[in-house]
Amino acid sequence: YQPRIVTAEDSESFVPVLVMECRGVEPYAFHPMDGEFTVASEGNIIFDDVDLSEGDWGDYDEENDAAVSITDFESEFVNP
């Protein structure tokens, strides 16, 4: 697996955004913290320090008159 950019077309799909090597340790939960993610609107406006700790985030791209959001954030661990 390789991390990659998540796009609007990925809605409802799991996308690798983090790869870890965990020798002798098995992770069981991922808790996003404030500021771990950066989001770009379809108009390429960058939103830094996105907080997904509650599972949802939203803002407004004033330059392109468009709402930007992430809802129902979920994570899973995959062992290749």
FENRA-V898718 format. One record per residue. RES is the residue in one small letter. NEAR is the number of other ideal C-beta (glycine too) atoms within 12 Angstrom. Layout:
# FENRA-V898718
{{RES | NEAR} {RES | NEAR}}
This chain:
# FENRA-V898718
{{y | 16} {q | 10} {p | 12} {r | 14} {i | 15} {v | 23} {t | 14} {a | 17} {e | 10} {d | 14} {s | 14} {e | 11} {s | 14} {f | 18} {v | 23} {p | 19} {v | 28} {l | 22} {v | 15} {m | 18} {e | 11} {c | 13} {r | 7} {g | 6} {v | 10} {e | 10} {p | 18} {y | 11} {a | 10} {f | 20} {h | 16} {p | 23} {m | 13} {d | 14} {g | 15} {e | 20} {f | 25} {t | 21} {v | 31} {a | 22} {s | 25} {e | 17} {g | 17} {n | 13} {i | 20} {i | 16} {f | 27} {d | 15} {d | 17} {v | 27} {d | 23} {l | 29} {s | 18} {e | 16} {g | 17} {d | 16} {w | 27} {g | 20} {d | 22} {y | 16} {d | 20} {e | 13} {e | 14} {n | 14} {d | 12} {a | 19} {a | 19} {v | 26} {s | 22} {i | 30} {t | 15} {d | 13} {f | 27} {e | 19} {s | 22} {e | 17} {f | 19} {v | 15} {n | 13} {p | 10}}
